[in-house]
């Protein structure tokens, strides 16, 4: 399947999009820029029209040309789509905006691509049927983050509980200041309101959680990466994941205790040596260590490093089989998951995939008897789910649910569209304008797209 990350220059969707030449590495004397591709030229001209001479029609022409290109540079295509959404909104071109949103899964992705995940992910147990991946550095470098409250980017990566609490408090104060202006009250009064509302939300959450546990008969358990990722960072001598490259997370929807994380960390070997020397890590086998003074579900957590700068975090009960599978060299990743991953666009800030069985169980898990049978009869049966997140100046969420029943998909779209059109609340209706539902061009999938501007995201964070 070729999951090993490629080594070489990586084209980015920011700046002028001009790649470095591989020839510089092989022949310094022949230092010469690589020829500009057609896609790079269209992107460069689109940026010039949009940001320098501020001509929307010119920018639209070039970005539309770019997404028509059969290019491997998916990062440029993704950024062009988000920029087109911005331009179409500015020009009031709602139908064109919907069309380009629906092209997200096709543009620049005519070939199946591999290498989306860290190398060792191909050896994950087949029952781990939910996989997510985040490109941490791409997320932190996104221009969007510079337009949002500064606490947000640090909160994404810090493992310092005191600092995380302080960042949360700072965001709450921002919320209170905005509410105070909106309601013509003091900041102190607004803050008191917010704290009371937060306490009520926590109580409602506890009640719902207790109801779910009563219905299922088992307590809810978070996956290992929700409990142990920061413990791993601290054991490696850091209170932050801000220098990590990317991370993949996997779990079984039937049993979240069957879960793991695989993260890429520059200079990992030296960090492991330091952790062992400081007594925060203890060797248990070749390329495996246990986290000292940390447990998950009352059992140890292990770290493994089976490829360069790659760290696996998993329960001690799962790690031996995983390590043995890597040693044998035969991929075991769930086949349905692997297919969904390879048909997901590359160079995204975030993506997640899961199987049709998992979607059925998670979506209808609390429905019983006749109600569940009715819903199963009315709703299209999913063959899986792909969720993609793209971040540049805007934030785009794109969902694709493959299914074998196009009639039910269209009925669902028609029903949802009518419900959205009947929304009375003005603020909610404004947010829903960014939502688009459609069938894929081959009618074999439901597509849902949602693109938010920095202002919309800030409003959601601070309301």
Helices and strands as residue ranges (DSSP letters): H 23-26, G 28-30, H 38-47, I 48-52, H 56-67, H 74-91, H 94-102, G 119-123, E 130-135, H 136-141, G 143-147, H 151-157, H 161-183, H 187-216, H 224-235, E 244-252, E 255-265, H 268-277, E 281-285, E 288-296, E 299-307, E 310-315, H 316-328, H 335-342, E 350-355, H 356-364, H 369-378, E 384-391, E 395-402, H 406-421, H 426-432, E 435-439, E 445-452, H 454-462
